[in-house]
Amino acid sequence: MVEDWEVDDPHGKPPDEVRAIRDDIENRVKELIDNRLDAIRTDQTSHQIRLQRLLPQLVEEFEGQRDPEVIRACADAVLQRYADAPVRSFVLTLAYRQTRDCLREDECALIAV
């Protein structure tokens, strides 16, 4: 269900109208949390985007040393560690470093199991 999420700009409006806009936003956020939070949490889109951003650098660095499948599996395993992180802005940098460290080992411990 796609709804119209456009909201009037409250700038310069009287306090009563601003309160109504604020209350509307609050209700929409509550509805989103009540009805879509599980879907948002389980959505793999951000994971896939991060994986797409990590892989070219890793493939370039480890080409000829590691199979592309191993590189992808290692990066995927590292990113999974951050699936429940409440703030994920730092994840890409950490995941890149951890994946590189793991791939430099004789055997990637994250996918060896």
C-alpha positions in Angstrom: 0.0 0.0 0.0 1.6 3.2 -1.2 0.3 6.4 0.5 0.9 10.0 -0.3 3.7 11.0 2.1 3.9 14.6 1.0 3.4 17.0 3.9 2.7 20.7 3.8 5.6 23.0 4.7 4.8 24.5 8.0 7.0 27.5 7.5 5.1 30.7 8.1 1.8 29.0 9.0 -0.2 29.7 12.1 0.5 27.5 15.2 -2.7 25.6 14.8 -1.8 24.5 11.3 1.7 23.6 12.4 0.3 21.4 15.2 -2.0 19.7 12.7 1.0 19.0 10.4 3.1 17.7 13.3 0.3 15.5 14.5 -0.2 14.1 11.0 3.5 13.2 10.8 3.4 11.7 14.2 0.4 9.5 13.2 2.1 8.4 10.0 5.3 7.4 11.8 3.3 5.5 14.5 1.4 3.7 11.7 4.6 2.9 9.9 6.1 1.4 13.1 3.0 -0.5 14.0 2.4 -2.0 10.5 5.7 -2.1 8.6 8.6 -2.3 11.1 9.1 -6.1 10.7 9.2 -5.7 6.9 11.7 -2.9 7.2 13.9 -4.9 9.5 14.0 -8.0 7.3 14.4 -6.1 4.1 17.7 -7.1 2.5 18.0 -4.1 0.2 20.6 -2.3 2.2 22.6 -5.5 2.7 22.6 -6.0 -1.1 23.6 -2.4 -1.8 26.5 -2.7 0.6 27.6 -6.0 -0.9 27.5 -4.4 -4.4 29.7 -1.5 -3.1 32.2 -3.8 -1.4 32.7 -6.4 -4.0 34.4 -4.5 -6.8 37.2 -3.3 -4.5 37.6 -6.7 -3.0 37.6 -8.5 -6.4 40.2 -6.1 -7.7 42.4 -6.5 -4.7 42.1 -10.3 -4.4 41.7 -11.3 -8.0 43.9 -14.2 -8.7 44.4 -14.9 -5.0 40.8 -15.9 -4.1 37.8 -17.2 -6.1 35.1 -14.6 -6.6 32.7 -16.9 -4.8 34.9 -16.9 -1.7 35.2 -13.1 -1.8 31.5 -12.7 -2.0 30.8 -15.3 0.7 33.3 -13.7 3.0 31.9 -10.2 2.4 28.4 -11.5 2.9 29.3 -13.1 6.2 31.0 -10.0 7.5 28.0 -7.8 6.5 25.6 -10.3 8.3 27.4 -9.4 11.5 25.9 -5.9 11.3 22.4 -6.9 10.3 21.0 -5.8 13.6 23.1 -2.8 14.1 20.9 0.2 15.0 23.1 2.6 13.2 24.7 1.3 10.0 26.5 4.3 8.6 29.9 2.9 9.7 29.2 -0.6 8.5 30.7 -0.3 5.0 34.1 0.8 6.3 34.3 -1.8 9.0 33.0 -4.6 6.7 35.6 -3.7 4.1 38.5 -3.9 6.6 37.2 -7.1 8.2 36.7 -8.8 4.8 40.1 -7.8 3.7 41.7 -9.1 6.9 39.8 -12.4 6.6 40.7 -12.8 2.9 44.4 -12.2 3.7 44.3 -15.3 6.0 45.2 -18.7 4.6 41.5 -19.6 4.9 38.6 -17.3 5.5 37.4 -18.3 9.0 34.0 -16.9 8.5 33.1 -19.3 5.7 35.3 -22.2 6.7 32.6 -23.5 9.1 
